[in-house]
Amino acid sequence: MDRYGLIGYPISHSLSPQLFSEAYDGLLPYELVETPDFDEAWNIFIRDFKAVNVTMPFKSLAAARADVIAKDVERTGSANILVKESGLVKACNSDCYAVARILGRLKADHGIASVAIIGTGGAGRAALAASEDCGLETSVFHHDGIKDGACADIIIYTLPSFVEGARHLKCRFLLEANYRNPSLESLNITDPEGRPAEYIGGKIWLRAQAAGGFETM
């Protein structure tokens, strides 16, 4: 039977096994390959697995090592899926799919037109690609670029931890990538008129990413 799993470090907290089991009613095996050594993780994947999800700190390394890279990996330099196809390894990025799915729904249902992305790492680059694909006006900020805040219909916060400028964000919707230790869920973020922003947690992002990723795998 084909084997599937997740490579990264640390990953003992990951919800991916639960989501994979739910997606396939527990019929397919899904294992954690937890090591800080990318070469070791890669070799285990090549030897034992049909496909794996990839998480930090291996996303950029996986993109560089693959034989074939999907369009979204070209755009972001980051891969969260490796799949063996016809003797080659293909790298894909389902974070772009996840954010595009969320943004597309908000655009259709609430007419959002502008996006501010906080953070320029792999998640931030995926959010940028998704926002551009949805035809939204997009601004990107480094962690030290929001000392005076930022304002957009939706703000996508991809930083792993809190930065002080986050208190000054203004938006209708706030999407945070971090599902394990969210930084902004308890903040009183409002839109420019003072109405509370709707918070969208990282588990929403994770489930959307998993839906596209597991189908690819």
N, C-alpha and C positions, 0 to 999 in steps of 0.2 A: 504493500500500500504506500502511496505517496505520502511524504511527511512534510509538515508545514511548521513554521515557528517564527520566533522573533529574535534578532540579534541586537545587542546593545549593552550598555553598562552605566548605571545599575538598572535592572528591569524587574526585580522581584515584585515591585508594586504594580506592574503593568496590568491594565484591564483587557489587553488584547486576547489572552486565552479565553476569558469569559465571553467576549464579543464573538470570537471565532466559533466557540462552542454553540452559542445561540444561533449564529448564522447557519450552521450546518447540523443542528440538532445533535451535537456531540459525536457525529459519525466519522469525522476526520481528526487525526491527531494533530495537536498544536503544542509545541514545546518552546521553552525559553533557553536560549544559548547566551548565558551571561558571562561575559569576559571583557576586560578592558583592552584586550589585544585584538585589533581588527583582523590581522592576518590569521590568527587562530579561528576567529568567528567565520571568516571567509572560507577557510579550508573545511570547517565542519559543514557549512552550507553546501559547498561543492560535493562533498563526500556523501552527505546523508539526506539532503532535503530537495524537494521539488521547487519550493518557493519559500521566501522568508520576508517578513516585515523587517524594517530597519529603523532603529531609533538612535538617539544621541548616545555616543558622540560619533557615529559612523555614517551619517547621511551623506556628507560630502565625499568621504572615502569610497562609499559604495557607488556613487555616481561616477567617480573617476575610474573605478576598477572594471565596471561592466563593459561587455562587448558592444551592446546596443543600448542607446538611451532614448527614452521617449521625449516628445516635444517639451513637456513640462519640466523634465529634468534638465534639458538644454537651457531652458529659461531661468531656472532657479539654482542650478549647480548642486542640487540636493535630491536624493532618492530615498523613499521610504519603503520600497518594494524591490526585491530581486526575484526574477523568475527565470527558470531554465527553459529555453525554447530552441529546438533543433540544434542542440549542442552548444548553444551560446547563452550567455547571461544577459537578460534585458533588465534595465533599471527604469522604474516608473515612480511617479509622485502623485499620490492620491490626496495630498493636502490641498492641491490646487482644485481638484474636483470638489472637495468638501466645502471650501470657502466659497467657491462659485455657486454651489447649491444653496448655501445660506444666503448669500448676497442676492441671488436671483429671486429667491422667495420674498425677501424684504423689498426688493425693487418692484416686484409685481403687486405685492399686497399693501405696501406703505409708501411707494413712490420715492424711495431714497435715491439721491443723486450724487452724493459725495461721500468719500471714504478717507479717513486718516489712519495710517498704519504706523504703529509705534514698535520699532525694532526692525533690524535689517538682517537678521539671521535667516536660517532656512525657512522657518514659519512665516517670517515677514516677507520673504521673497515669493513664497507660495501665495500669500494673501495679495501681493501686488499683481502677480500674473492673473489671479482670479478676478480681481477688481477691474483690470484692464479688459479682460474678456467679457465682463458684464457691461462695459461701456460707461463706467462710473468715473467721475472726477476724483483723482487720487493724489493724496499727499503722503510722503513717507518721512518719518522722524527717527533720528537716532535717540538712544536713551537719554542723552544730555540735551536734546533739542526741544524738550517740552517743559522747560522751566517756567514759561509763561502760559503753559497749557496748549491745547489744540482744539479745533472745533470742526465737526463734520456731522453729516446725518448718522453715520455709523463710525465708531472708532474700533479698530482691531488692535488689541494689546497683545503683543507676542513676546514681551520680555519675561524672563523666568522669575523675576522678583519685583517688588515695589520700588518705584522711584518717586521722589517727592512731587515732581511736576504732575503726576497723575491726578492729584487733587484738583487740578485746574482744568481738567478735560470737560468739554461740553459736547453733548451728542444726544440723539434720540435713542440710539441703540449702542450697546457696548458689548463687543465680543472679545472674550479673553481666551487665549490658547491654552494656558496652563490649567489642567483639570486636577492635578494632584494637590498643588498648594496655590490656589488662586489668590491674587493680591488685591483685586479691585471689587470683589463681590460685595463687601460690606461698606464700600464708600458711597457717599450720597452724591453720585454723579447726576447732573441735570442737563437738560437742553438749554439753549440760550434764553428761553422764556421762563426757566426755573422749574420746568416739569421734570419729574424723575425719569432718568433713562431706563430703558428696559435692558436688563443684564442677560446676556447669553453666555452660559458657562462653557468651559472647555470640553465637557463631556458631550455636548451637542456637536462640536467640531469633531471630536474623536469618533463618535458614532457615524457621522457622515463620511469621514475619512475611511473608516472601517468598511462601510457599505461598498464604496468604490474599490477599495484595496483588496478585499476578499474576493470580489468578483474577478478582478485581474489575476489574482493568485490561482 
